[in-house]
Amino acid sequence: MTPANWTPYGVELGSRFLLGSAGYPSPQVLGEAIAASGTQVVTVGLKRSLAGAGDNGFVAAIRETLM
């Protein structure tokens, strides 16, 4: 039995797996984890995303891997 797709807010996703972005030692390791997991949703703390240039590349790593 294959689980049905998940459609939150009108966006159809093939995976219900959500990955948190906290705790990864580098943007590269986070990107590798996103790719290996097959997730389509990554959670990001507002403090990290609002820091802008101070995020050490984590937000860019998420965008590059999911796009």
C-alpha positions as semicolon CSV with decimal commas, in nm:
position;residue;x (nm);y (nm);z (nm)
1;M;0,000;0,000;0,000
2;T;0,143;0,336;-0,105
3;P;0,052;0,633;0,114
4;A;-0,146;0,909;-0,054
5;N;0,024;1,237;-0,132
6;W;0,000;1,507;0,128
7;T;-0,156;1,839;0,019
8;P;-0,105;2,116;0,278
9;Y;-0,242;2,454;0,166
10;G;-0,292;2,334;-0,190
11;V;0,070;2,222;-0,244
12;E;0,090;1,852;-0,333
13;L;0,383;1,675;-0,171
14;G;0,491;1,316;-0,221
15;S;0,648;1,286;0,124
16;R;0,519;1,358;0,472
17;F;0,871;1,372;0,613
18;L;0,970;1,711;0,757
19;L;1,335;1,784;0,834
20;G;1,446;2,039;1,093
21;S;1,744;2,256;1,002
22;A;1,884;2,293;1,355
23;G;2,185;2,101;1,474
24;Y;2,378;2,057;1,151
25;P;2,748;2,150;1,175
26;S;2,768;2,307;0,828
27;P;2,551;2,406;0,531
28;Q;2,712;2,125;0,330
29;V;2,606;1,858;0,583
30;L;2,254;2,004;0,593
31;G;2,233;1,997;0,212
32;E;2,350;1,635;0,207
33;A;2,090;1,541;0,469
34;I;1,812;1,708;0,270
35;A;1,916;1,528;-0,049
36;A;1,957;1,189;0,122
37;S;1,625;1,209;0,308
38;G;1,411;1,294;0,006
39;T;1,217;1,544;0,213
40;Q;1,028;1,824;0,042
41;V;0,980;2,030;0,360
42;V;1,257;2,178;0,576
43;T;1,172;2,374;0,889
44;V;1,376;2,686;0,961
45;G;1,376;2,889;1,282
46;L;1,281;3,252;1,229
47;K;1,583;3,367;1,422
48;R;1,814;3,192;1,172
49;S;1,627;3,306;0,861
50;L;1,594;3,667;0,978
51;A;1,963;3,689;1,059
52;G;2,029;3,736;0,686
53;A;2,403;3,745;0,627
54;G;2,466;3,593;0,970
55;D;2,313;3,255;0,880
56;N;2,649;3,113;0,763
57;G;2,499;2,986;0,436
58;F;2,235;2,756;0,585
59;V;1,940;2,925;0,415
60;A;2,118;2,918;0,077
61;A;2,198;2,548;0,124
62;I;1,830;2,473;0,182
63;R;1,721;2,671;-0,123
64;E;1,982;2,512;-0,350
65;T;1,896;2,159;-0,239
66;L;1,518;2,192;-0,262
67;M;1,502;2,392;-0,585
